[in-house]
């Protein structure tokens, strides 16, 4: 599948170029989300402290309206802080989580460069987003994660798959047009 503009019919060049620009914008959106998600896995203690302080503060009095959510945020904050104090090596696991997000983001360099040729990366990412749901449903209860938080975790897969499905749909005609000359040979 060659996405080189020189091998495309002239009448489809403008449409294909516009589609590729739109696809790349969605891929950048997904990639930035992956990078931010990865980078935020490093400073968990600071982030959980900030989140619990913000939720308890006057700007967002979560404790007034959602006491169970506030209790969970405080438990997570205290658990991360205590674990980091007593067993800092366990945070190495979240360092690897962050690293994995960054490596997955790096894998999108191929689709950014040539989305049609590297469509398999996008399809793989759709499967990975789908796998978030059974992971949260199976492992969440085993780890004592509240149901509401499991839905938040599952939302990453659901919202992550949306730009990828938009990209796959946009690439479908390009994939067909670029594979047609190869099939004729």
C-alpha positions as CSV (number, residue, x, y, z in Angstrom):
1,X,0.0,0.0,0.0
2,X,1.8,3.1,-1.2
3,X,0.5,6.4,0.0
4,X,2.9,8.4,-2.1
5,X,1.0,11.2,-3.8
6,X,2.8,10.5,-7.0
7,X,1.1,7.1,-7.4
8,X,-2.4,8.4,-6.7
9,X,-4.8,9.4,-9.4
10,X,-4.8,13.3,-9.8
11,X,-8.5,13.7,-9.1
12,X,-8.2,12.2,-5.7
13,X,-5.1,14.0,-4.5
14,X,-6.9,16.9,-2.9
15,X,-9.4,14.7,-1.1
16,X,-6.8,12.3,0.1
17,X,-4.5,15.1,1.3
18,X,-7.4,16.6,3.3
19,X,-8.2,13.2,4.7
20,X,-4.6,12.6,5.7
21,X,-4.4,16.0,7.4
22,X,-7.6,15.3,9.4
23,X,-6.4,11.8,10.3
24,X,-3.1,13.2,11.5
25,X,-4.8,15.8,13.7
26,X,-6.8,13.0,15.4
27,X,-3.7,10.9,15.8
28,X,-1.9,13.8,17.4
29,X,-4.9,14.3,19.8
30,X,-4.7,10.6,20.8
31,X,-0.9,10.7,21.0
32,X,-0.9,13.8,23.3
33,X,-3.5,12.1,25.5
34,X,-1.2,9.1,25.8
35,X,1.8,11.2,26.6
36,X,-0.1,13.2,29.3
37,X,-1.5,10.1,30.8
38,X,2.0,8.6,31.0
39,X,3.6,11.7,32.4
40,X,1.0,12.0,35.1
41,X,1.8,8.5,36.3
42,X,5.1,9.6,37.7
43,X,4.2,12.2,40.4
44,X,1.3,10.2,41.9
45,X,1.8,11.3,45.5
46,X,1.8,15.0,44.6
47,X,-1.2,14.6,42.3
48,X,-3.3,12.6,44.8
49,X,-2.5,15.2,47.5
50,X,-3.5,18.0,45.3
51,X,-6.7,16.2,44.2
52,X,-7.8,15.5,47.8
53,X,-7.0,19.0,48.9
54,X,-8.9,20.5,45.9
55,X,-11.9,18.2,46.5
56,X,-12.0,19.2,50.2
57,X,-11.5,22.9,49.5
58,X,-14.1,25.6,49.1
59,X,-13.9,25.6,45.3
60,X,-15.1,22.0,45.1
61,X,-16.6,20.7,48.4
62,X,-16.9,17.1,47.3
63,X,-17.1,16.0,51.0
64,X,-20.4,17.9,51.3
65,X,-22.2,16.2,48.4
66,X,-20.2,13.0,47.8
67,X,-18.8,11.9,51.2
68,X,-17.9,8.4,49.9
69,X,-16.0,9.9,46.9
70,X,-14.1,12.1,49.4
71,X,-13.3,9.2,51.6
72,X,-11.9,7.3,48.7
73,X,-9.8,10.2,47.5
74,X,-8.4,10.6,51.0
75,X,-7.7,6.8,51.3
76,X,-5.9,6.9,47.9
77,X,-3.8,9.9,49.0
78,X,-2.9,8.4,52.3
79,X,-2.2,5.0,50.7
80,X,0.1,6.4,48.1
81,X,1.9,8.6,50.7
82,X,2.3,5.7,53.2
83,X,3.5,3.3,50.5
84,X,6.0,5.8,49.2
85,X,7.3,6.3,52.8
86,X,7.5,2.7,53.7
87,X,8.0,0.9,50.4
88,X,9.2,3.4,47.8
89,X,10.2,0.6,45.4
90,X,6.5,-0.2,44.7
91,X,6.3,3.2,42.9
92,X,8.6,1.6,40.3
93,X,5.5,-0.1,39.0
94,X,3.9,3.1,38.2
95,X,7.1,4.3,36.6
96,X,6.9,1.4,34.3
97,X,3.2,2.3,33.6
98,X,4.3,5.8,32.7
99,X,7.1,4.4,30.5
100,X,4.6,2.1,28.7
101,X,2.3,5.0,27.9
102,X,5.3,6.9,26.4
103,X,6.5,3.9,24.4
104,X,3.0,3.3,23.0
105,X,2.8,6.9,22.1
106,X,6.1,6.5,20.2
107,X,4.6,3.7,18.2
108,X,2.3,6.2,16.7
109,X,5.2,7.8,14.8
110,X,4.6,5.3,12.0
111,X,0.9,6.1,11.6
112,X,1.6,9.8,11.8
113,X,4.1,9.5,8.9
114,X,2.0,7.0,6.8
115,X,-1.4,6.2,8.3
116,X,-2.5,3.8,5.6
117,X,0.7,1.7,5.6
118,X,0.7,1.6,9.5
119,X,-3.0,1.1,10.0
120,X,-2.2,-2.0,11.9
121,X,-1.0,0.2,14.8
122,X,-4.3,2.0,14.9
123,X,-6.2,-1.3,14.9
124,X,-4.0,-2.6,17.7
125,X,-4.7,0.5,19.7
126,X,-8.5,0.0,19.2
127,X,-8.1,-3.5,20.7
128,X,-6.0,-2.1,23.6
129,X,-8.7,0.4,24.4
130,X,-11.3,-2.3,24.4
131,X,-9.1,-4.4,26.7
132,X,-9.3,-1.6,29.3
133,X,-12.9,-2.6,30.1
134,X,-12.5,-6.3,31.1
135,X,-9.3,-5.3,33.0
136,X,-11.2,-2.8,35.1
137,X,-14.2,-5.2,35.5
138,X,-12.0,-8.2,36.6
139,X,-9.1,-6.5,38.5
140,X,-11.0,-3.7,40.0
141,X,-13.0,-5.8,42.4
142,X,-10.0,-7.9,43.2
143,X,-8.1,-4.8,44.3
144,X,-11.0,-3.2,46.2
145,X,-11.6,-0.4,43.7
146,X,-15.0,1.2,44.0
147,X,-17.5,0.7,41.2
148,X,-17.6,4.4,40.3
149,X,-13.8,4.5,40.0
150,X,-13.9,1.4,37.7
151,X,-16.2,3.3,35.4
152,X,-13.7,6.2,35.4
153,X,-11.0,3.8,34.5
154,X,-13.1,2.2,31.7
155,X,-13.8,5.7,30.3
156,X,-10.2,6.0,29.3
157,X,-10.7,3.1,26.9
158,X,-14.0,4.4,25.7
159,X,-12.9,7.9,25.1
160,X,-9.5,6.7,23.7
161,X,-11.2,4.6,21.1
162,X,-13.3,7.4,19.7
163,X,-10.5,9.3,17.8
164,X,-9.1,5.9,16.7
165,X,-12.4,4.9,15.2
166,X,-12.8,8.2,13.5
167,X,-9.3,7.7,12.0
168,X,-10.1,4.1,10.8
169,X,-13.3,5.3,9.2
170,X,-11.5,8.2,7.4
171,X,-8.7,5.8,6.2
172,X,-11.1,3.2,4.8
173,X,-11.5,4.8,1.3
174,X,-7.7,5.6,1.2
175,X,-6.9,2.0,2.2
176,X,-9.1,0.7,-0.6
177,X,-7.8,3.0,-3.2
178,X,-4.1,2.3,-2.3
179,X,-4.6,-1.4,-2.2
180,X,-6.5,-1.5,-5.6
181,X,-3.4,-0.9,-7.8
182,X,-1.5,-3.5,-5.8
183,X,-4.3,-6.1,-6.3
184,X,-4.3,-5.4,-10.1
185,X,-0.6,-6.3,-10.4
